[in-house]
């Protein structure tokens, strides 16, 4: 399994991509494979809320399990992917583009540098079984 080079990753199997509007966040292809068919994505936070790194901001439900979604960094929530409310399968179809979850305006612009690069994430996935 390979992971996009332009993203950063967390041990919770989320990805983060720096863009003009903030840091876009989603779950990795490894997480999608582990979860199976996604049936529901719930974002508990609202635009304008402050998210804290490592704290849950929503849940993702699949045919196999229910899992929390964790903020990879602290900051203000500036966008939510509303399409996931009616099309949670977008996460299965395209987890790195159409299946993104939220956009965060980071409290610290350098916080994303503390996340894993693709090689480190790949090693983490291999070591976690």
Secondary structure, 3 states (H helix, E strand, C coil): CCCCCCCEECCCCEEEEEECCEEEEEECHHHHHHHCCEEEEEECCCCCCEECCCCEEEEEEECCCEEEEECCCCEEEEEECHHHHCCCCHHHHCCCCCCCCEEEEECCCCHHHHCECHHHHHHHHHHCC
